[in-house]
C-alpha cells in the first residue's frame, strides 16, 4: 500500500471509531430528554422516570466522555495526512468546524454538567431545560459536521482563487440541499441506534424480571423513537440515493454495479458477481421495474452506466479512471438496506404487539430476546452507509475539484504506517473501555446501588472507640 491508500485507511478507521460514539450520543441525548420530560410531567410516577433517566443518563455520560477524545484526534489528521486538502478548502471547511465548537460543543458541555451534577440542587424545570439544551446542542453539532462533509460532495458558494477554494456565499453553504439530506439521514440513523440501544437493554432486564416498573416504560419510549428513526432514515436515504443519480451518477451506478446504461424500465440488481477488471457482472439476479421505482418513483426511467460515465468524466476532468471501488459500494448498500428493513420491521412489530397485547408486551419473551440480539445491527448499517457515501465519490475528495491523490500530505509510508498503528492501538483501547463500561453499567440494572450504610457512615475517630464502630458497619 502507498501513502494515499494508508492515509485513506487511517482516516476511514478513525472516522468509524469516532462515529461509533457520536451516533449513540446524538440519538441518546434526545431519548433521555424525552424521559426527563416524562419525569417532570408524570408527578404520580416521578420516581420511576427519575430512576430511568439517571440510569440511561449514566450510560450517556460514559459514551459522551470517550467520544470527545476520539473526535479531537480525528481532526489532527487534516494537518497530518491531508495538508494539501486543508490548504485547498481551509477557507471553507474551517468555518463549520469552528461553528460546531462555538455553537454546539460549549452548549453541550456546559449544560450536561448542570443537568448531571446539579440534579439534587436545580429546580426540576431547570434540569429539564438543561437536558433539552444538551439534546439540541448535539443536533447542532451533528449539523455543522455533516454540512462540512456535504460540501465535499456538492461544493457551492465558493470561488477558486490562486489554487484555493474561497468562501463567497455562506448562505449557499448552509442551505446546501445535500447537507440537509445528509443531516436528515444521519439524524434518523442516530434515533434508530439510540432506540434499539434502549430497547435491547430494557428487554435484557425484563427477561430477568428486574426493574420491571422502569424498563417496561423505557421499552415503550424506545419503541416509538426506533419506529420514527427507521422511517425517517429510510425515507431520507431513499431521497438521498435519487439525488445522487443526478449530481453523483457514478456513485449511483456503483451502488447498482451498472456497467452499461440500463434499459427503461430499469431492473434492480438483487445480488451480483462483480468483475471490476473486466467491467462486467458474470452473474446477476435482477428484479424488473424496481430499479426505475427506486431511481424515479416511477415504472419508467433508466440510469447511466459506469463505462459511459467514465468517458464523460474524462472529457470533463481530464485523463484518468473515475470509476470508484464498485464491489464494496454495491455490497455495503445492500447490507445497509437489508439491516434497515429488518430494524423497520422489528420496531413496527413491537408497536403492533404493544397495541394487541398491551401489558403483556413485557412478557413476550421471543420478541424481547430478539431485541437484545439486534443491538449491534444499527451500528453496522451506519458504517455500511458511510462506506457507500465516502467510497462512492472516489477518486475525488472534493467532488469535481480535488482528487484524493492531490489532497494527501507529503509523508513517507513509514510515517503514515506508524501513525496508523498508534491510532489503532489507542482507539481499540478506548472503544474496548467504552463497551466494557457500557456493558457493566447496563447489566447492573436499575436497582444496583452502593451500600448506603457505608456511604452514610461517620468519619472514623482514630482516637476513640468510633473507629471500631465504623469498621463494624463497613
C-alpha positions as CSV (number, residue, x, y, z in Angstrom):
1,X,0.0,0.0,0.0
2,X,1.2,3.5,-0.8
3,X,0.9,6.7,1.2
4,X,-2.5,7.5,-0.3
5,X,-4.0,4.1,0.5
6,X,-2.6,4.1,4.0
7,X,-3.8,7.7,4.6
8,X,-7.3,6.8,3.3
9,X,-7.4,3.7,5.5
10,X,-6.3,5.7,8.6
11,X,-9.0,8.3,8.1
12,X,-11.6,5.7,7.4
13,X,-10.6,3.8,10.6
14,X,-10.7,6.9,12.9
15,X,-14.0,8.0,11.3
16,X,-15.7,4.7,12.0
17,X,-14.2,4.6,15.5
18,X,-15.4,8.1,16.2
19,X,-18.8,7.6,14.7
20,X,-19.4,4.6,17.0
21,X,-19.7,7.1,19.9
22,X,-21.2,10.0,18.0
23,X,-24.2,8.3,16.6
24,X,-25.3,7.0,20.1
25,X,-24.6,10.3,21.7
26,X,-26.7,12.3,19.2
27,X,-29.6,9.9,19.5
28,X,-29.5,9.0,23.2
29,X,-29.4,12.7,24.3
30,X,-32.8,13.1,22.6
31,X,-34.2,9.9,24.2
32,X,-33.1,11.0,27.7
33,X,-34.6,14.4,27.2
34,X,-37.9,12.7,26.5
35,X,-37.5,10.6,29.6
36,X,-36.8,13.7,31.7
37,X,-39.9,15.3,30.2
38,X,-42.0,12.3,31.4
39,X,-40.3,12.6,34.9
40,X,-41.3,16.3,35.0
41,X,-44.9,16.0,34.0
42,X,-45.8,12.5,35.4
43,X,-45.8,13.5,39.0
44,X,-47.6,10.4,40.1
45,X,-44.8,8.2,38.7
46,X,-42.0,10.7,39.0
47,X,-39.7,8.3,40.9
48,X,-39.9,5.7,38.1
49,X,-39.0,8.1,35.4
50,X,-36.3,9.7,37.6
51,X,-34.6,6.3,38.0
52,X,-35.0,5.7,34.3
53,X,-33.4,9.0,33.4
54,X,-30.5,8.5,35.8
55,X,-29.8,5.0,34.6
56,X,-29.6,5.8,30.9
57,X,-28.0,9.2,31.7
58,X,-25.1,7.3,33.2
59,X,-24.7,5.3,30.0
60,X,-24.9,8.6,28.0
61,X,-22.1,10.2,30.1
62,X,-19.8,7.3,29.6
63,X,-20.2,7.4,25.8
64,X,-20.0,11.2,25.6
65,X,-16.7,11.3,27.5
66,X,-15.0,8.7,25.3
67,X,-16.5,10.2,22.1
68,X,-15.0,13.6,22.8
69,X,-11.5,12.2,22.9
70,X,-11.8,10.3,19.6
71,X,-13.2,13.4,17.8
72,X,-10.2,15.6,18.8
73,X,-7.7,13.1,17.4
74,X,-9.6,12.8,14.2
75,X,-9.3,16.5,13.4
76,X,-5.5,16.3,13.7
77,X,-5.4,14.2,10.5
78,X,-6.4,17.2,8.3
79,X,-2.9,18.6,9.0
80,X,-1.0,15.3,9.4
81,X,-2.3,13.3,6.4
82,X,-4.3,15.7,4.3
83,X,-2.4,19.0,4.4
84,X,-2.9,19.8,0.7
85,X,-6.6,19.2,1.1
86,X,-6.6,21.6,4.2
87,X,-4.7,24.2,2.2
88,X,-7.3,24.0,-0.7
89,X,-10.5,24.0,1.4
90,X,-9.4,25.5,4.7
91,X,-11.2,28.8,4.0
92,X,-14.5,27.0,3.7
93,X,-14.1,23.7,5.7
94,X,-12.8,25.6,8.8
95,X,-16.0,27.6,9.2
96,X,-18.5,24.8,10.1
97,X,-15.8,23.2,12.3
98,X,-15.3,26.4,14.2
99,X,-19.1,27.0,14.5
100,X,-19.6,23.4,15.7
101,X,-17.3,24.2,18.7
102,X,-18.6,27.7,19.4
103,X,-22.4,27.0,19.0
104,X,-22.7,23.3,20.0
105,X,-19.8,21.8,21.9
106,X,-19.7,24.5,24.6
107,X,-23.5,24.3,24.9
108,X,-23.4,20.5,25.3
109,X,-20.5,20.6,27.8
110,X,-22.0,23.3,30.0
111,X,-25.5,22.1,30.3
112,X,-24.6,18.4,30.6
113,X,-22.6,19.3,33.7
114,X,-25.5,21.3,35.1
115,X,-28.0,18.5,34.3
116,X,-26.0,15.7,35.9
117,X,-24.1,17.3,38.8
118,X,-26.8,19.7,39.7
119,X,-29.6,17.2,39.7
120,X,-30.1,17.5,43.5
121,X,-29.6,21.2,43.5
122,X,-31.5,22.6,40.5
123,X,-35.3,23.0,40.3
124,X,-37.0,20.3,38.2
125,X,-37.8,22.8,35.3
126,X,-34.1,23.9,35.2
127,X,-32.9,20.3,35.0
128,X,-35.4,19.6,32.2
129,X,-34.3,22.7,30.3
130,X,-30.6,21.7,30.7
131,X,-31.0,18.2,29.2
132,X,-33.1,19.6,26.3
133,X,-30.3,22.1,25.6
134,X,-27.9,19.2,25.6
135,X,-30.1,17.4,23.1
136,X,-30.4,20.5,20.9
137,X,-26.6,21.0,21.1
138,X,-25.9,17.5,19.9
139,X,-28.2,18.1,16.9
140,X,-26.5,21.4,16.1
141,X,-23.1,19.8,16.4
142,X,-24.1,17.0,14.0
143,X,-25.5,19.6,11.5
144,X,-22.2,21.5,11.3
145,X,-20.1,18.4,10.8
146,X,-22.5,17.0,8.2
147,X,-22.5,20.4,6.5
148,X,-18.7,20.3,6.1
149,X,-18.9,16.7,4.7
150,X,-21.8,17.5,2.3
151,X,-19.8,20.4,0.9
152,X,-17.2,18.0,-0.2
153,X,-19.8,16.1,-2.1
154,X,-21.6,19.1,-3.6
155,X,-19.4,22.2,-3.4
156,X,-21.3,25.5,-3.6
157,X,-20.8,29.2,-2.6
158,X,-17.1,29.4,-3.5
159,X,-14.5,30.6,-6.0
160,X,-11.1,29.2,-6.7
161,X,-8.5,31.9,-6.2
162,X,-4.8,31.2,-6.6
163,X,-5.4,27.5,-6.3
164,X,-7.6,27.7,-3.2
165,X,-11.3,27.5,-2.7
166,X,-12.5,30.8,-1.1
167,X,-15.9,31.2,0.5
168,X,-18.1,33.7,-1.3
169,X,-21.7,32.8,-0.2
170,X,-22.1,31.5,3.3
171,X,-25.9,31.1,2.9
172,X,-25.4,28.8,-0.1
173,X,-23.1,26.6,2.0
174,X,-25.6,26.5,5.0
175,X,-28.6,25.7,2.8
176,X,-26.8,23.2,0.6
177,X,-29.6,20.7,-0.3
178,X,-27.0,17.9,0.0
179,X,-26.3,18.9,3.6
180,X,-30.0,19.0,4.6
181,X,-30.5,15.5,3.1
182,X,-27.4,14.1,4.8
183,X,-28.4,15.7,8.1
184,X,-31.9,14.1,7.9
185,X,-30.4,10.7,7.2
186,X,-27.8,11.0,10.0
187,X,-30.5,12.2,12.4
188,X,-32.8,9.3,11.6
189,X,-30.0,6.8,11.9
190,X,-28.9,8.2,15.3
191,X,-32.5,7.9,16.6
192,X,-32.5,4.3,15.4
193,X,-29.3,3.5,17.1
194,X,-30.4,5.0,20.4
195,X,-33.8,3.5,20.1
196,X,-32.5,-0.1,19.7
197,X,-29.8,0.5,22.3
198,X,-32.5,1.4,24.9
199,X,-34.8,-1.4,23.6
200,X,-32.1,-4.1,24.0
201,X,-31.1,-3.0,27.5
202,X,-34.8,-2.8,28.6
203,X,-35.5,-6.2,27.1
204,X,-32.5,-7.7,28.8
205,X,-33.8,-6.7,32.3
206,X,-37.4,-7.5,31.5
207,X,-36.3,-11.1,30.6
208,X,-34.8,-11.3,34.1
209,X,-37.8,-9.7,35.8
210,X,-35.7,-6.8,37.2
211,X,-36.8,-3.2,37.4
212,X,-40.0,-4.0,35.5
213,X,-41.7,-0.8,36.5
214,X,-38.8,1.2,34.9
215,X,-37.9,-0.9,31.9
216,X,-41.4,-1.6,30.8
217,X,-41.8,2.2,30.3
218,X,-38.4,2.7,28.7
219,X,-39.2,-0.1,26.3
220,X,-42.3,1.7,25.1
221,X,-40.5,5.1,24.8
222,X,-37.7,3.5,22.8
223,X,-40.2,1.6,20.5
224,X,-41.7,4.9,19.4
225,X,-38.2,6.5,18.9
226,X,-37.0,3.5,17.0
227,X,-40.1,3.4,14.7
228,X,-39.7,7.2,14.0
229,X,-36.0,6.8,13.4
230,X,-36.2,3.9,11.0
231,X,-38.9,5.6,8.9
232,X,-37.0,8.9,8.9
233,X,-33.8,7.1,7.9
234,X,-35.4,5.1,5.2
235,X,-37.3,7.9,3.5
236,X,-34.3,10.4,3.7
237,X,-31.9,7.7,2.5
238,X,-34.2,6.9,-0.5
239,X,-34.3,10.5,-1.5
240,X,-30.6,10.8,-1.0
241,X,-30.0,8.0,-3.5
242,X,-32.3,9.6,-6.0
243,X,-30.4,12.9,-5.7
244,X,-27.1,11.0,-6.2
245,X,-28.4,9.8,-9.5
246,X,-28.5,13.4,-10.7
247,X,-25.4,15.0,-9.1
248,X,-23.2,11.9,-8.4
249,X,-24.3,9.5,-11.1
250,X,-21.1,7.5,-10.8
251,X,-21.9,6.7,-7.2
252,X,-25.4,5.6,-8.1
253,X,-24.2,3.4,-10.9
254,X,-21.7,1.8,-8.5
255,X,-24.5,1.1,-6.0
256,X,-26.2,-0.9,-8.7
257,X,-23.0,-2.3,-10.3
258,X,-24.4,-1.0,-13.6
259,X,-21.6,-1.0,-16.2
260,X,-23.6,0.0,-19.2
261,X,-26.6,2.3,-19.4
262,X,-29.7,0.5,-18.3
263,X,-32.9,0.0,-20.3
264,X,-36.2,1.6,-19.4
265,X,-37.8,0.4,-17.3
266,X,-34.6,-0.5,-15.3
267,X,-34.3,-3.6,-13.2
268,X,-32.8,-3.7,-9.7
269,X,-29.8,-6.0,-9.1
270,X,-30.6,-8.1,-6.0
271,X,-27.2,-10.0,-6.0
272,X,-24.3,-10.0,-8.5
273,X,-20.9,-11.4,-9.0
274,X,-18.8,-8.4,-10.0
275,X,-15.7,-8.4,-12.2
276,X,-14.2,-5.0,-11.9
277,X,-11.2,-5.7,-14.1
278,X,-13.4,-6.9,-16.9
279,X,-16.1,-4.2,-16.2
280,X,-18.9,-6.7,-16.2
281,X,-21.1,-8.9,-13.9
282,X,-20.7,-12.6,-14.8
283,X,-23.8,-13.4,-12.7
284,X,-26.7,-11.2,-11.6
285,X,-30.2,-11.7,-10.2
286,X,-32.4,-8.8,-11.2
287,X,-35.9,-7.7,-10.3
288,X,-37.7,-6.0,-13.2
289,X,-39.1,-2.4,-12.8
290,X,-37.7,-2.0,-9.3
291,X,-34.7,0.0,-10.5
292,X,-36.9,2.6,-12.1
293,X,-39.1,2.8,-9.0
294,X,-36.1,3.4,-6.8
295,X,-34.5,5.9,-9.1
296,X,-37.6,7.8,-10.2
297,X,-40.6,6.6,-8.1
298,X,-41.9,5.5,-11.5
299,X,-42.2,2.4,-13.7
300,X,-40.3,4.2,-16.4
301,X,-36.7,5.5,-16.3
302,X,-33.1,4.5,-16.8
303,X,-29.7,5.4,-15.4
304,X,-26.3,5.7,-16.9
305,X,-23.6,3.0,-16.6
306,X,-20.1,3.2,-15.2
307,X,-18.3,2.8,-18.6
308,X,-20.0,5.7,-20.5
309,X,-19.9,7.8,-17.3
310,X,-16.1,7.3,-17.1
311,X,-15.8,8.6,-20.6
312,X,-17.9,11.7,-19.8
313,X,-15.7,12.3,-16.7
314,X,-12.5,12.1,-18.7
315,X,-13.8,14.8,-21.0
316,X,-14.7,17.0,-18.0
317,X,-11.8,16.4,-15.7
318,X,-9.0,15.0,-17.9
319,X,-7.5,11.6,-18.4
320,X,-7.9,9.1,-15.6
321,X,-10.0,6.3,-14.1
322,X,-13.0,7.8,-12.3
323,X,-14.8,4.6,-11.5
324,X,-15.0,4.1,-7.7
325,X,-14.5,0.7,-6.0
326,X,-17.7,-1.0,-7.1
327,X,-17.7,-4.2,-5.0
328,X,-17.6,-2.6,-1.5
329,X,-20.1,0.1,-2.5
330,X,-22.5,-2.5,-4.1
331,X,-22.5,-4.9,-1.1
332,X,-22.4,-2.2,1.6
333,X,-25.5,-0.6,0.1
334,X,-27.3,-3.9,0.2
335,X,-26.2,-4.7,3.7
336,X,-27.4,-1.3,4.9
337,X,-30.8,-1.7,3.1
338,X,-31.2,-5.3,4.5
339,X,-30.5,-4.3,8.1
340,X,-32.6,-1.1,7.8
341,X,-35.6,-3.2,6.6
342,X,-35.1,-5.7,9.4
343,X,-35.0,-2.9,12.0
344,X,-38.1,-1.2,10.5
345,X,-39.9,-4.5,10.7
346,X,-38.8,-5.1,14.3
347,X,-39.9,-1.7,15.5
348,X,-43.3,-1.8,14.0
349,X,-43.7,-5.4,15.1
350,X,-43.2,-4.1,18.6
351,X,-45.8,-1.4,18.2
352,X,-48.2,-4.0,16.9
353,X,-47.6,-6.2,19.9
354,X,-48.0,-3.3,22.2
355,X,-51.3,-2.5,20.6
356,X,-52.6,-6.1,20.7
357,X,-51.1,-7.4,23.9
358,X,-50.9,-4.2,26.0
359,X,-49.2,-5.0,29.3
360,X,-48.2,-8.5,28.1
361,X,-45.6,-7.0,25.8
362,X,-43.2,-7.2,28.7
363,X,-43.7,-11.0,28.8
364,X,-43.4,-11.6,25.1
365,X,-40.1,-13.4,25.5
366,X,-39.3,-14.2,21.9
367,X,-39.6,-10.5,21.0
368,X,-37.5,-9.4,24.0
369,X,-34.8,-11.9,23.1
370,X,-34.8,-10.6,19.5
371,X,-34.3,-7.0,20.7
372,X,-31.2,-8.0,22.7
373,X,-29.7,-9.6,19.6
374,X,-30.5,-6.5,17.4
375,X,-28.4,-4.0,19.5
376,X,-25.3,-4.0,17.2
377,X,-27.1,-4.0,13.9
378,X,-27.9,-0.3,13.6
379,X,-24.2,0.5,14.0
380,X,-23.3,-2.0,11.2
381,X,-25.9,-0.4,9.0
382,X,-24.4,3.1,9.7
383,X,-20.9,2.0,8.9
384,X,-22.1,0.4,5.7
385,X,-23.9,3.6,4.8
386,X,-20.8,5.7,5.3
387,X,-18.8,3.3,3.1
388,X,-21.3,3.9,0.3
389,X,-21.2,7.7,0.8
390,X,-17.4,8.2,1.0
391,X,-16.2,5.5,-1.4
392,X,-18.9,6.5,-3.9
393,X,-17.3,9.9,-4.5
394,X,-13.8,8.4,-5.2
395,X,-11.4,9.4,-6.7
396,X,-12.5,12.8,-5.6
397,X,-12.0,14.4,-2.1
398,X,-14.0,17.5,-3.2
399,X,-16.3,16.4,-6.0
400,X,-15.1,17.6,-9.3
401,X,-12.4,19.9,-7.8
402,X,-9.8,17.9,-5.8
403,X,-8.8,14.2,-6.1
404,X,-7.5,12.1,-3.2
405,X,-4.1,11.9,-4.8
406,X,-3.9,15.7,-4.9
407,X,-5.0,16.2,-1.3
408,X,-2.6,13.9,0.5
409,X,0.4,15.2,2.6
410,X,4.0,14.6,1.6
411,X,4.6,11.8,4.1
412,X,6.5,8.6,3.8
413,X,4.9,5.2,4.0
414,X,6.7,4.5,7.3
415,X,5.4,7.8,8.9
416,X,1.8,7.1,7.9
417,X,2.1,3.4,9.0
418,X,3.4,4.3,12.4
419,X,0.6,6.8,12.9
420,X,-1.9,4.2,11.7
421,X,-0.7,1.5,14.2
422,X,-0.6,4.0,17.0
423,X,-4.2,5.2,16.4
424,X,-5.5,1.6,16.1
425,X,-3.9,0.7,19.4
426,X,-5.3,3.8,21.2
427,X,-8.7,3.6,19.5
428,X,-9.2,-0.1,20.2
429,X,-8.3,0.6,23.8
430,X,-10.9,3.4,24.0
431,X,-13.6,1.5,22.3
432,X,-13.0,-1.6,24.4
433,X,-13.1,0.6,27.5
434,X,-16.4,2.2,26.3
435,X,-18.0,-1.2,25.5
436,X,-16.8,-2.6,28.8
437,X,-18.2,0.3,30.9
438,X,-21.5,0.4,29.0
439,X,-21.9,-3.4,29.3
440,X,-21.1,-3.5,33.0
441,X,-23.3,-0.5,33.8
442,X,-26.2,-1.7,31.6
443,X,-26.1,-5.2,33.1
444,X,-26.0,-3.9,36.7
445,X,-29.5,-2.6,36.2
446,X,-31.7,0.0,37.9
447,X,-31.6,-1.4,41.4
448,X,-27.8,-1.8,41.6
449,X,-26.8,0.9,44.2
450,X,-23.8,1.3,46.6
451,X,-24.3,0.3,50.2
452,X,-26.0,3.3,51.8
453,X,-24.6,2.4,55.2
454,X,-21.0,2.7,54.0
455,X,-21.7,6.0,52.2
456,X,-23.5,7.5,55.2
457,X,-21.1,6.2,57.9
458,X,-19.4,8.9,60.0
459,X,-15.7,9.6,59.6
460,X,-13.7,7.3,61.9
461,X,-12.4,8.6,65.2
462,X,-8.9,7.2,65.4
463,X,-8.5,8.4,69.0
464,X,-11.5,6.6,70.4
465,X,-14.0,3.8,70.1
466,X,-15.6,5.4,67.0
467,X,-13.2,3.6,64.7
468,X,-14.3,0.1,65.9
469,X,-17.9,1.2,65.4
470,X,-17.1,2.4,61.8
471,X,-15.2,-0.8,61.0
472,X,-18.1,-2.9,62.1
473,X,-20.6,-1.0,60.0
474,X,-18.3,-1.2,56.9
